[in-house]
Amino acid sequence: MKESFDFDRQIDRRSVPGEKWGRYAGRDVLPMWVADMDFAAPAVILDALKARIDHGVFGYTEPWPSLIDAVIEHMMRHYGWRIEADWLVWLPGVVSGLNIACRISGEAGDEVFTATPVYPPFLTAPAYNGRRLVSRPLVHDGARWGWDRDAVEAAIGPRTRLFLLCNPHNPVGRVFDRDELAWIAALAERHDLLICSDEIHCGLVLDPNRPHLPIAALDEAVAQRSITLMAPSKTWNIASLYCALAIIPNPALRRRFRSAMRGIVPPVNVLGLVACEAAYRHGEAWRQALLAVLRENRTRIDSALQEMPGVRATPPEATYLAWLDCRDSGLDDPAGFFEAGGVGLSDGAPFGAPGFVRLNFGCPAGTLTEALTRMQRTLSNRTS
């Protein structure tokens, strides 16, 4: 019998401390900003956590063989990527991995390339680690976001050492295809760049005809210059358990990465590791049900935008994040405008794209419908 899951239940997140709903405590503002979902984690994860808590002892713990096997099997089953156990470096989060990658790339003053708009830590990590950020914008061809290949090539100079890639992309929602990834790999080979690829949203591909392909899985050459960052946190909504991993096939690069972590990056907590194994081993039915809900929510947004003059978006191929272009709306501060109307969105400016906002649709349909209604009403009241 097919399992059923309740994605319509509206859980009161105001009753517990939390970043997402806490931002607007005491205000009638629906939080649709930071990238965590309003769905309860799947029962298979909750049951695994309860069993570990019932054990009662929380001494120091390292990743165990069945967990490592679960990761290896997951990568092979979903991406056709055969990885080895010793390639894994465990982290408390992907952002730590971005910063360590910057730290081990070249020397102080060397350059790190990324494309905007992008998840804000991509833009801050280089300076935090004594490197200089170089960026060029993604371009929209009228149908989807993509690369301005000539501009990217021209931006990479003799001191560029690292290419920071986000795939699937946050916030534009692209799943970059084999041709695009092969172009990036060839670029890295030509300029002798490391590639650090944040692939945390790889379990949230909404378009079945655009499967996720880890760039390191292209071939051995690109694998040897790649750091791939993944985590179960976004897909199964377990972000605050802080468990992520770097997959680094090159042993010398892996040693440098581990060395840069020493004394700075703490081990992953045991409950995060337990949740990771449960997600990768037993979370697939829930994930598939989630994807169906997210596809429906994506359609709701597309329909609602027809009634929002000056606001448009390309439906994302992955993630639960909609990237809304408000530049034709006449709004100087679209995030502030919609917040005043009762919807809290992420401002595009920290992503490198003022005039945009990011909407998190990882929530029950009722919550999303109310948010979209508020946005429509706020725009209508402005123009009436």
Secondary structure, DSSP 8 states (H G I E B T S, - for coil): ------------GGGS--HHHHTTTTS--EE--SS--SS---HHHHHHHHHHHHH---------HHHHHHHHHHHHHHH-----GGGEEEES-HHHHHHHHHHTSSSTT-EEEEEES--THHHHHHHHTT-EEEEEE-EE-SS-EE--HHHHHHH--TTEEEEEEESS-TTT-----HHHHHHHHHHHHHHT-EEEEE-TTTT-B--TTS----GGGS-HHHHTTEEEEE-SHHHHT-GGG--EEEE---HHHHHHHHHHHTTTS----HHHHHHHHHHHHH-HHHHHHHHHHHHHHHHHHHHHHTTSTT-B----SBSSEEEEE-TTTT-S-HHHHHHHTTEE-EESGGGT-TTEEEEE--S-HHHHHHHHHHHHHHHHHHH-
